[in-house]
Structures are given as C-alpha cells and as structure tokens.
C-alpha cells in the first residue's frame, strides 16, 4: 500500500513526566528527542511528508511558563538540528499562524524555512499555533477576497496553509487518546487512524515502524468495495 504522508499527534509528554515525579517541561524535553529520532526514521524510510502537531491554538490555555518553554524548545530543536536536516535534504514548512507566536521563535522558524526551501527530500510540516477549524475559516475568507467560488474540497484546499501537501494517509496519536483534537479535520476524511497507549516520549522508531506495518495490512476503500 502506498504511503506518502504520515501525520502525528504527539501526545503525553506531561503525563510521562508526572509518572516520574518530574515537571511537565521535562516531558517536553524528552519528547523533543523522539521528534529527532522519528524525523530521521521517516527520512530514512522514504516517507515523503511528515506532519507533526507541535502546538495548537488551544495550547495557549496552558500555564505561561509551559508555553514559554515550548516556544524555546522549538528554537532549541531547529538550532540543534538544522544542519543535519539540511544535509539530509529535508524541507521544513509550517502550518499555522506564525504571526501569533513569539517573535524570536518566528525568526528562527522563518530562517529554517528559507534555508531548506530548495530541498527535495522529506517535507517536514510543523503544525504550530494551528487549529483545523481556524484553517478552514481562514481559507473561506481568503477565497472570498479572491471572489473565488468554492464548489469542491479541492477549491477550498487551495487556500490551506500548505495546499501542495497531500492529505495524510496515516494519522498516529500517542498516549491512548482517540480523537483528532482539531487536527487536519478536512484533510483526514479518508485517513487511516492509529492509536497507541505509548506516551510520546516512549514512542521510538520501533513503534513508528509498527504503526507503518499496521497500515500496510489495511485495505483503503474510499467508500467503494
């Protein structure tokens, strides 16, 4: 079965830390190590697109200290990995409202996007300050400004953050939760879903491989027989 695009809801960092009597930030830091590991694995496996749900619109409701740490962690991740990502031909793109995040984080992200813009390997799509309902409303409003009549999903998708990225074949969610949480709601209409009890800091490349093997056993009918 062809698999071009995998999307991951990286959930469970806080619970992972709590189980170890550590602050939530400790879980986010360990979660970053899984990002590094699994991005490498996706690139080595030949997956064309990997979308990671890094920070949602709703995450602003979290304590200010945690939000600040997450924004700094984004800077740490990019600064520590950009040379390797660029060397491995990874192209970084972002889905979400970058104007709404911290200016120093935005500057680092903008630089990474520019530096890797001509790369032709794995497309790493980071969903940052992202909410699917907001993306849909934004697309509708942009279409209105263009006086564009929306008659199909394809017409609307032209106004999504990254319209050239195909819909995800597989969506993985860690931590045992079984919902999409405002993530790629329209794009996931025919995606296969894979839920695991593993918390994100425990989701190693072997677990990623298991998810891909599970996907390979499925038969996608798209409403047919």
N, C-alpha and C positions, 0 to 999 in steps of 0.2 A: 504494500500500500504506500502510495506517495505521501511523504510528509515534508512540507515546505516550511511551515510556520508553527512554532510552539510558543504558547503564552503561559506565564507562570504567575500565580498569585502567591507571593512569598509571605506566608502567614505563620505566626507562632514564635517570633523572636522574644516577645515579652514573657510568654509562658515558659519558654525554655530557660530564661534567666531566673524566673521565680522558682522553678523547681530546684535550682541550685543556690537559692537564697542570695541571689545577686541582683543588682539593679537592672531595669529593663534595657538600659543602654549597653550593658554587657552582652545581652542577647542580640542587639542590633549589630554590634561589632563582629560577633561570631557569624551572624547572618551574612555580613559582607564577604567573609571568607568563602561561604557557599556560593555567592554570586561569582566570585573569581573562578572557583572550581568548575561551576556549571556552565559558565560562558565559554571557558576553554573546551569543555567537553562538547558543547553544541557546535563550536567551530570545528573541532576535530572530526565530529561525526558527519559534517556536511550539511547540517540544517541551514537553511537559507535565511530564516528570520527567527529571532528570539525576542519576545516581548516580555519585559519584567515590570510588574506592578510595584513601583518603588515607593510612591507617596500619593495618596488620594486626596481629593478635595476635603473629604471628611476627616482626614488625619490632623487637620488644624485644630480639631477639638481636643487633642491630646495636650498634656502639660507643656508649657512653654519650653521648659528645659529639655524635654524629649524631642520636641520639634527642632529646636536649635541643634541638638546633637545629630539628628538625622540629616539636616542640611549640611553640617560639617562633614558627616560621613560620606556624603556624595562627593564633596571636594576631595577627601582623602582617597576615595576609590578611583576617581578619574586621574588624579595626580600620580597615584602609585601604579596605575595600570595602563595609562595612555600609550606609553612606548611599546608595550607588548601588544596591545590591541591594534595599534597602527602597523606594527611589524607583521602581525598575523592577518592583515588586510581586512580587519573588522571596521564596519561603518557604523558610527553612532548617530542615532536620530532620537528625537524626543517627541512624545505625545503628551500634551498638557499645556497649561497656561504658565509659561515661564516668566511672564511679566509679574506673576503673583508670588514668586519665591524670593528668597534673599538675594540681594544684588551680587554678593561675592560668589554664591553658588551659581547664579546665572552666568556670570562672566566665565567661570571655569567650564561650564557645560557648553556655552557658545564656542569657546576655543576648541573643545574636543570635537564638536560637530564640524567645525570648519576644517580642522586638521585631517579628519578622516573622511571628508566628503567625497573624495575620489576613489576610495577603497571599494573593492568589488566582491569581497568575501561575505561572511556573516553580517547581516544587518541587525544590530543590537538596538532595539526600540525600547527606550526607558520611559515608562509612563510616570510622569512627575507632575504633581498638582493636577491630577487627572480625575475626571469623572465622566462616565459614558453619557449620562443624561445631559450634562453640560456640553459635551462634544456634539450631541445631536442638535441641541438648541442653537449652538454656535453655527453649525452647518446650515441650518434652516435660515438663520438670519443673514449669513453670507450669501446664500442663494438668492434671497430676496433683494439684497443690494445689487446683485448682478442681473436682476429681473429674470432669473433662471427658473423655469417651470420644472418642478420635481415630479416626475412620473414613475420613477423606479428607484430601487435601492442604489443602483449604480449612479444615478443622477445625484443623489444625496451624498454618497461616499466621496464624490469629487471634492467635497468641502470638509472632509475629515482632516485631522492633523497630518496624517501620512497616507494619503489615498492610494499610493502605489503599493503599499504593503498588502498582500493578500489576506483574506480572512484566516484566522487561526484554524489549523487542522485539529490541534490538540490543546486543551487548556488544563493545566495542572494546578491543583490547590493543595497546599500542605496544611497540617495542623488538625485535620479531621473535620473542619467546617465544610459544608456542602452547599455553597451559594456563590454567586458571581460578584456580589458586593459592588455593583455599579461599574463593572469592568467589561468593556467591549460588548455591550449588550446587543447591538445590532450585528456586529461582526461575528458573534458567537452563535448565530442562529442554527448552524449546522456543524458546529464544532463538537468533537468528542471531548467528554469531560473525564478527568481522572482525579480522584480524591484519595489522599493518603493521610494516615494518622501521624506520620512523621512531622515533627516541627521543623520549620525551615532550617535552623542551624544543624539539624541532623540529616538533611536531605543532600546526600553526597551523589557523586556521579553514578555510582552503582544504582541508586534509587532512580535517578534520571533514566538510566538505561532500562530499568524495569518498567518504567512508565512508557517508554518507547516500544518495548516488546509487547506490552499490553495493547497499545494502539494498533500494532501490526496484526493482531488477531481479530480486530473488529471489521465489520462489513458496513460501509457507509452507503446508505440507500438514497439519501436526499429526497425522501418522500416516495421513492419508487419501490420496486420489489427486489 
